[in-house]
Amino acid sequence: MINNGSLTSIISAFFKTITEEKEPRKDLRKRQRSRVCRIEQLEERELLSVSTGDFDAIKSQYEDLNLGNFADYNIIEVGGAGDQAGGVNNNFDFTDAGIRAAIARAEQTTDNDLIVVRTTSAQNKITLGGTQLEISINSISYGSVTIVSLGSENLTIDANKQSRVLSVSHGTVALGGLTVTRGQASGSGAGIYYGANDTLTVTNCTISENNITSSSSNYGGGIYYGTSGTLTVTNSTIIGNTAMVGGGIYSSNFSKLTVINSTIFKNSGDGVGCGDSGTLTMTGSMVSENSRYGVYGGTSSTLTVMDSTISGNNTGGIYSNGSLTVMNSTLFGNTFGGYGGGIYSGGGIYSTLTIINSTISGNTAYWNGGGIYIHSDGTLTVSNSTISGNISGGIFSGSGGTFNKSLFASSPNRRLKPKSVYGLI
């Protein structure tokens, strides 16, 4: 049993212990308060949301862009986690205004610029507000501009039939993983208009449903490329575009056009058009069901078609008014209400046609040359190829000819005589 004196002693000892413990805790709080976190100002620094891993993924996905190293680019992001309406730290909103601001930022830097547009299944389309996107950069002083998608979906840029989608007046420009659609213009290039004489690269893109409304300047419904530059289209689909000449793609006089592993399908007008003295090299591609020629080459143009299929085009497979080489390719099911269902080679003495290891079959012409029609003064060489089943003759050169079976030839400058079956020359 505890008496009053003992109880008093216990209580006194308890409060003494509490008092002794309070003092070090006060000291600890003082020490904690003395540790102040200092936040540095970051307004002058660039916080890049695009990581080196993201860059490596872009480089792998768009190999044909031949990107350099991460440090070689000023990276601008659209639609990332760091979105800023004002473009703080090179981040811009996923909007019409945002992508325009990103392009404007690229025009201000002296570096090569990489605009990365992040997409998801829910965020992958920017609809323009009635005016075209524009790029105008002196590439020597301000570097190149590359725009790519990064995410689960390609970025769709939709002009909503209110304007052209993209106009480039100056600059070296590359596009990767974009869908350029529903552009409308009264002049050439409803989807993409490139008026410079520099370089445009389009890879892993879809160019669709772009329409030229004018009859006076009606070239390149999907893509129009100006004089004396270089246009490269790889791993892309060009579909449902409209123009009289080059409904899908048109590269103008003296320019160089390369098409690789691409599909050019159901365009109103020619699938691909190449201007006077221009050069077209097509490899591993399909040009099909266009309302005019599948491939068109102007005066003194140089066309090379390799490992490709040209089929179902409505005014002939290929029209050449210069030099044409077809190698390891197939032309079938093309039709024309005049001469040369599969191939028409004009240009007189400037016309050269070479067919190697290819098949030309099932094509139709109303008059002559269901398979091939070549001008009387042109040069024809056919080697290890099959010309069969064409309506209105297999080959017509000069005074005519009908060849319905197989032809294996290597005889230039020869006027072929009409026969129902023609074999090895």
C-alpha positions as CSV (number, residue, x, y, z in Angstrom):
1,M,0.0,0.0,0.0
2,I,1.3,3.5,-1.0
3,N,1.2,6.2,1.6
4,N,0.9,9.9,0.9
5,G,4.6,10.6,1.1
6,S,5.5,7.8,-1.3
7,L,2.8,9.0,-3.8
8,T,4.1,12.5,-3.7
9,S,7.7,11.3,-4.4
10,I,6.5,9.2,-7.4
11,I,4.6,12.2,-9.0
12,S,7.5,14.5,-8.5
13,A,9.9,12.1,-10.2
14,F,7.4,11.6,-13.2
15,F,7.2,15.4,-13.9
16,K,10.9,15.8,-13.5
17,T,11.4,13.1,-16.3
18,I,9.0,14.9,-18.6
19,T,10.7,18.2,-18.1
20,E,14.1,16.7,-18.9
21,E,12.8,15.2,-22.1
22,K,11.2,18.4,-23.4
23,E,14.4,20.4,-23.7
24,P,16.2,18.2,-26.3
25,R,13.0,18.0,-28.3
26,K,12.8,21.8,-28.4
27,D,16.4,21.8,-29.6
28,L,15.6,19.3,-32.3
29,R,12.7,21.5,-33.6
30,K,15.1,24.4,-33.7
31,R,17.6,22.4,-35.7
32,Q,14.8,21.2,-38.1
33,R,13.6,24.8,-38.7
34,S,17.2,25.9,-39.5
35,R,17.3,23.5,-42.5
36,V,15.8,25.7,-45.3
37,C,15.2,24.2,-48.8
38,R,16.4,26.6,-51.5
39,I,14.5,26.5,-54.8
40,E,16.5,27.7,-57.7
41,Q,15.0,29.8,-60.5
42,L,14.6,27.6,-63.7
43,E,13.1,30.1,-66.1
44,E,16.3,30.3,-68.1
45,R,16.7,26.5,-68.4
46,E,15.1,24.0,-70.8
47,L,13.4,21.1,-69.2
48,L,13.2,18.5,-72.0
49,S,10.4,16.0,-71.5
50,V,11.7,14.0,-74.5
51,S,14.3,11.7,-73.1
52,T,17.2,10.0,-74.8
53,G,15.1,6.8,-74.7
54,D,12.3,8.6,-76.6
55,F,14.8,9.9,-79.1
56,D,16.2,6.4,-79.7
57,A,12.6,5.1,-80.2
58,I,12.0,7.9,-82.8
59,K,15.2,7.2,-84.6
60,S,14.4,3.5,-84.8
61,Q,10.8,4.1,-85.9
62,Y,11.7,6.6,-88.6
63,E,15.0,5.1,-90.0
64,D,14.5,6.8,-93.3
65,L,14.9,10.2,-91.7
66,N,18.5,9.4,-90.9
67,L,18.4,11.4,-87.7
68,G,21.8,12.2,-86.0
69,N,22.4,12.2,-82.3
70,F,20.2,13.5,-79.5
71,A,22.5,16.4,-78.8
72,D,22.3,17.5,-82.5
73,Y,18.7,18.8,-82.1
74,N,16.7,21.5,-80.4
75,I,13.8,19.4,-79.3
76,I,10.3,20.9,-79.2
77,E,7.4,19.0,-77.7
78,V,3.7,19.2,-78.5
79,G,1.2,17.3,-76.3
80,G,3.6,16.2,-73.5
81,A,3.2,16.2,-69.8
82,G,4.8,19.6,-69.6
83,D,2.3,21.4,-71.8
84,Q,2.3,25.1,-71.6
85,A,0.1,27.4,-73.5
86,G,3.0,29.9,-73.8
87,G,5.5,27.2,-74.8
88,V,7.6,27.5,-71.6
89,N,10.6,25.2,-71.9
90,N,9.8,24.2,-75.5
91,N,6.5,22.5,-74.5
92,F,3.3,23.3,-76.3
93,D,-0.3,22.3,-76.1
94,F,-1.8,19.7,-78.3
95,T,-3.9,22.2,-80.3
96,D,-3.9,24.0,-83.6
97,A,-2.3,27.0,-81.8
98,G,0.2,24.7,-80.1
99,I,1.6,23.2,-83.2
100,R,1.8,26.5,-85.0
101,A,3.6,27.9,-82.0
102,A,6.0,25.0,-82.1
103,I,6.8,25.7,-85.7
104,A,7.3,29.3,-84.9
105,R,9.7,28.4,-82.2
106,A,11.7,26.2,-84.7
107,E,11.9,29.1,-87.1
108,Q,13.7,31.2,-84.3
109,T,16.5,28.8,-83.5
110,T,19.8,28.3,-85.3
111,D,19.8,24.5,-84.6
112,N,18.2,21.7,-86.4
113,D,14.8,21.4,-84.8
114,L,12.9,18.2,-83.9
115,I,9.2,18.7,-83.1
116,V,7.9,15.7,-81.3
117,V,4.1,15.4,-81.1
118,R,3.0,12.9,-78.4
119,T,-0.2,11.0,-79.2
120,T,-2.4,8.5,-77.5
121,S,-5.6,6.6,-78.5
122,A,-7.6,9.6,-77.2
123,Q,-5.3,12.4,-78.3
124,N,-4.1,12.0,-81.9
125,K,-5.9,14.6,-84.1
126,I,-5.4,18.3,-84.6
127,T,-8.1,20.1,-86.7
128,L,-6.9,23.3,-88.2
129,G,-9.0,26.4,-87.7
130,G,-9.3,27.5,-91.4
131,T,-5.8,28.4,-92.3
132,Q,-2.8,26.3,-93.5
133,L,0.2,25.5,-91.4
134,E,3.3,27.3,-92.8
135,I,7.0,26.7,-92.6
136,S,9.5,29.3,-93.9
137,I,13.1,28.8,-92.8
138,N,16.5,29.6,-94.2
139,S,18.0,26.2,-93.6
140,I,21.6,27.4,-93.9
141,S,21.2,29.9,-91.1
142,Y,18.4,28.3,-89.0
143,G,18.7,24.6,-89.6
144,S,16.2,22.0,-90.7
145,V,12.7,21.2,-89.3
146,T,11.5,17.6,-88.6
147,I,8.0,16.8,-87.3
148,V,7.3,13.3,-86.0
149,S,4.6,11.5,-84.0
150,L,5.5,9.7,-80.8
151,G,2.9,7.4,-79.3
152,S,0.4,4.7,-80.0
153,E,-1.2,6.6,-83.0
154,N,0.0,8.7,-85.9
155,L,-0.8,12.4,-85.6
156,T,-3.7,13.4,-87.9
157,I,-3.6,17.0,-89.1
158,D,-7.1,17.7,-90.6
159,A,-7.8,20.9,-92.5
160,N,-11.5,20.1,-92.5
161,K,-11.7,21.2,-96.2
162,Q,-11.2,24.8,-95.2
163,S,-7.6,25.3,-96.3
164,R,-4.4,23.5,-97.5
165,V,-2.9,21.5,-94.7
166,L,0.8,22.5,-95.0
167,S,2.7,25.0,-97.1
168,V,6.5,25.2,-97.1
169,S,8.0,28.2,-98.9
170,H,11.6,27.7,-97.7
171,G,13.5,25.1,-95.7
172,T,14.7,21.5,-95.4
173,V,11.7,19.7,-93.9
174,A,11.0,16.1,-92.9
175,L,7.7,14.5,-91.8
176,G,7.3,11.2,-90.0
177,G,4.2,9.4,-88.8
178,L,1.7,12.0,-89.8
179,T,-1.7,11.7,-91.5
180,V,-2.3,14.8,-93.7
181,T,-5.9,14.9,-94.7
182,R,-8.9,16.9,-96.0
183,G,-6.9,19.8,-97.3
184,Q,-8.5,21.9,-100.0
185,A,-6.9,24.5,-102.2
186,S,-7.5,26.5,-105.4
187,G,-3.8,26.1,-106.3
188,S,-1.4,23.2,-106.4
189,G,-0.7,21.0,-103.4
190,A,-3.9,20.7,-101.3
191,G,-2.2,18.4,-98.8
192,I,1.4,19.6,-98.9
193,Y,2.7,22.4,-101.0
194,Y,6.5,22.6,-101.2
195,G,7.6,25.7,-103.1
196,A,11.3,25.7,-102.2
197,N,14.1,24.1,-104.1
198,D,15.5,22.3,-101.1
199,T,14.6,18.9,-99.6
200,L,11.4,17.4,-98.4
201,T,11.2,13.9,-96.8
202,V,7.9,12.1,-96.1
203,T,8.1,8.8,-94.3
204,N,5.5,6.5,-92.6
205,C,2.8,9.0,-93.5
206,T,-0.7,8.9,-94.9
207,I,-1.7,11.6,-97.4
208,S,-5.4,11.3,-98.0
209,E,-8.6,13.1,-99.2
210,N,-6.9,16.3,-100.3
211,N,-8.6,18.2,-103.1
212,I,-7.7,20.9,-105.6
213,T,-10.7,22.9,-106.7
214,S,-9.1,25.0,-109.5
215,S,-8.7,23.8,-113.1
216,S,-6.0,26.3,-114.0
217,S,-3.3,25.3,-111.4
218,N,-4.2,21.7,-110.8
219,Y,-1.0,19.7,-109.8
220,G,-0.3,17.5,-106.9
221,G,-3.5,16.9,-104.9
222,G,-1.7,15.1,-102.1
223,I,1.8,16.5,-102.5
224,Y,3.1,19.2,-104.8
225,Y,6.9,19.6,-105.0
226,G,8.4,22.7,-106.7
227,T,11.2,23.1,-109.1
228,S,14.8,21.8,-108.8
229,G,14.7,20.1,-105.4
230,T,14.5,16.6,-103.9
231,L,11.4,14.9,-102.7
232,T,11.6,11.5,-101.0
233,V,8.5,9.5,-100.0
234,T,9.0,6.2,-98.2
235,N,6.7,3.7,-96.4
236,S,3.7,5.9,-97.0
237,T,0.2,5.7,-98.4
238,I,-1.1,8.3,-100.8
239,I,-4.9,7.7,-101.2
240,G,-8.0,9.5,-102.3
241,N,-6.5,12.8,-103.4
242,T,-7.6,14.9,-106.4
243,A,-5.7,16.9,-109.0
244,M,-5.7,16.7,-112.8
245,V,-1.9,16.0,-113.0
246,G,-0.4,14.1,-110.2
247,G,-3.5,13.5,-108.1
248,G,-1.4,11.7,-105.5
249,I,2.1,13.3,-106.0
250,Y,3.5,15.8,-108.5
251,S,7.1,16.9,-108.6
252,S,7.7,19.8,-110.9
253,N,10.3,20.5,-113.6
254,F,13.9,19.6,-113.0
255,S,13.1,18.1,-109.6
256,K,14.1,14.7,-108.3
257,L,11.5,12.4,-106.8
258,T,12.1,9.1,-105.1
259,V,9.2,6.8,-104.0
260,I,10.1,3.7,-101.9
261,N,7.8,1.0,-100.4
262,S,4.7,3.1,-100.8
263,T,1.1,2.7,-102.0
264,I,-0.4,5.2,-104.3
265,F,-4.1,4.2,-104.6
266,K,-7.4,5.5,-105.9
267,N,-6.4,9.1,-106.5
268,S,-8.4,11.2,-108.9
269,G,-5.8,12.2,-111.5
270,D,-2.4,10.6,-112.1
271,G,-1.0,8.5,-109.2
272,V,2.4,10.1,-109.6
273,G,3.4,12.9,-111.9
274,C,7.0,14.0,-112.8
275,G,7.5,17.3,-114.6
276,D,9.7,18.2,-117.6
277,S,13.3,17.2,-117.3
278,G,12.5,15.7,-113.9
279,T,13.6,12.4,-112.4
280,L,11.5,9.7,-110.8
281,T,12.9,6.6,-109.2
282,M,10.2,4.2,-107.8
283,T,11.2,1.0,-105.9
284,G,9.0,-1.6,-104.2
285,S,5.8,0.3,-104.6
286,M,2.2,-0.2,-105.8
287,V,0.4,2.3,-108.0
288,S,-3.2,1.2,-108.5
289,E,-6.7,2.3,-109.5
290,N,-5.9,5.9,-110.1
291,S,-8.3,7.7,-112.5
292,R,-5.6,8.8,-115.0
293,Y,-2.1,7.4,-115.5
294,G,-0.5,5.4,-112.7
295,V,2.8,7.2,-113.5
296,Y,3.3,10.2,-115.7
297,G,6.6,11.6,-117.0
298,G,6.8,15.0,-118.8
299,T,9.1,16.0,-121.7
300,S,12.7,14.8,-121.3
301,S,11.9,13.2,-118.0
302,T,13.7,10.1,-116.7
303,L,11.6,7.5,-115.1
304,T,12.8,4.3,-113.4
305,V,10.3,1.8,-112.0
306,M,11.8,-1.2,-110.1
307,D,10.2,-4.1,-108.1
308,S,6.9,-2.4,-108.4
309,T,3.3,-3.1,-109.4
310,I,1.3,-0.7,-111.7
311,S,-2.3,-1.9,-112.0
312,G,-5.9,-0.9,-112.7
313,N,-5.2,2.7,-113.7
314,N,-7.7,4.2,-116.0
315,T,-5.8,6.1,-118.7
316,G,-2.8,3.7,-118.8
317,G,-0.2,2.3,-116.5
318,I,2.8,4.6,-117.4
319,Y,3.0,7.6,-119.7
320,S,6.6,8.6,-120.6
321,N,7.7,11.5,-122.8
322,G,11.4,10.8,-122.2
323,S,13.4,7.9,-120.9
324,L,11.7,5.0,-119.1
325,T,13.2,1.8,-117.6
326,V,10.9,-0.8,-116.1
327,M,12.8,-3.6,-114.2
328,N,11.5,-6.6,-112.2
329,S,8.0,-5.1,-112.2
330,T,4.4,-6.0,-113.2
331,L,1.9,-3.9,-115.2
332,F,-1.6,-5.4,-115.5
333,G,-5.2,-4.4,-115.8
334,N,-4.5,-0.8,-117.0
335,T,-6.8,0.7,-119.6
336,F,-6.8,3.6,-122.0
337,G,-9.2,4.8,-124.6
338,G,-6.3,5.7,-127.0
339,Y,-2.8,4.2,-127.4
340,G,-0.7,2.2,-124.9
341,G,-2.8,0.6,-122.2
342,G,0.2,-0.6,-120.2
343,I,2.9,1.8,-121.4
344,Y,2.8,4.8,-123.7
345,S,6.2,6.0,-124.7
346,G,6.2,9.2,-126.7
347,G,8.7,11.9,-127.3
348,G,9.9,10.8,-130.7
349,I,13.7,10.6,-131.0
350,Y,14.0,11.5,-127.3
351,S,11.9,8.5,-126.3
352,T,13.8,5.5,-124.8
353,L,11.9,2.5,-123.4
354,T,13.7,-0.5,-121.7
355,I,11.8,-3.4,-120.2
356,I,13.8,-6.0,-118.1
357,N,12.6,-9.0,-116.2
358,S,9.0,-7.7,-116.2
359,T,5.5,-8.8,-117.0
360,I,3.0,-6.7,-118.9
361,S,-0.3,-8.5,-119.2
362,G,-4.0,-7.9,-119.3
363,N,-3.8,-4.3,-120.3
364,T,-6.2,-2.6,-122.8
365,A,-6.0,0.1,-125.3
366,Y,-8.8,1.2,-127.6
367,W,-6.6,1.8,-130.6
368,N,-3.2,0.1,-130.6
369,G,-0.6,-1.1,-128.1
370,G,-2.6,-2.7,-125.4
371,G,0.6,-3.7,-123.7
372,I,3.1,-1.1,-125.1
373,Y,2.9,1.8,-127.5
374,I,6.1,3.5,-128.5
375,H,6.6,6.4,-130.9
376,S,7.9,5.5,-134.4
377,D,11.2,7.2,-133.7
378,G,11.8,5.9,-130.2
379,T,14.1,3.2,-129.0
380,L,12.7,0.0,-127.6
381,T,14.5,-2.8,-125.7
382,V,12.7,-5.7,-124.1
383,S,14.7,-8.4,-122.3
384,N,13.5,-11.6,-120.4
385,S,10.0,-10.3,-120.1
386,T,6.5,-11.5,-120.7
387,I,4.0,-9.4,-122.7
388,S,0.7,-11.4,-122.8
389,G,-3.0,-11.2,-122.9
390,N,-3.2,-7.5,-123.8
391,I,-6.2,-6.2,-125.8
392,S,-5.4,-4.3,-129.0
393,G,-2.0,-5.9,-129.3
394,G,1.0,-6.6,-127.1
395,I,3.4,-4.1,-128.7
396,F,2.7,-1.3,-131.2
397,S,5.7,0.6,-132.6
398,G,5.4,2.9,-135.5
399,S,3.2,1.2,-138.1
400,G,1.6,-1.1,-135.6
401,G,1.9,-4.6,-134.2
402,T,-0.2,-7.2,-132.3
403,F,1.6,-9.5,-129.9
404,N,-0.6,-11.6,-127.6
405,K,1.7,-14.2,-126.2
406,S,5.3,-13.9,-125.0
407,L,8.0,-11.6,-126.1
408,F,11.7,-11.8,-125.1
409,A,13.7,-9.2,-126.9
410,S,16.8,-7.1,-126.9
411,S,16.6,-5.3,-130.3
412,P,16.6,-1.5,-130.1
413,N,15.4,0.8,-132.9
414,R,13.3,-1.9,-134.6
415,R,9.9,-1.3,-136.2
416,L,7.9,-4.4,-135.1
417,K,5.5,-5.9,-137.6
418,P,2.0,-7.0,-136.7
419,K,1.6,-10.7,-135.8
420,S,-0.9,-12.5,-133.8
421,V,1.8,-14.3,-131.8
422,Y,5.3,-13.1,-131.5
423,G,8.1,-15.1,-129.9
424,L,11.8,-14.5,-129.2
425,I,13.6,-11.8,-131.2
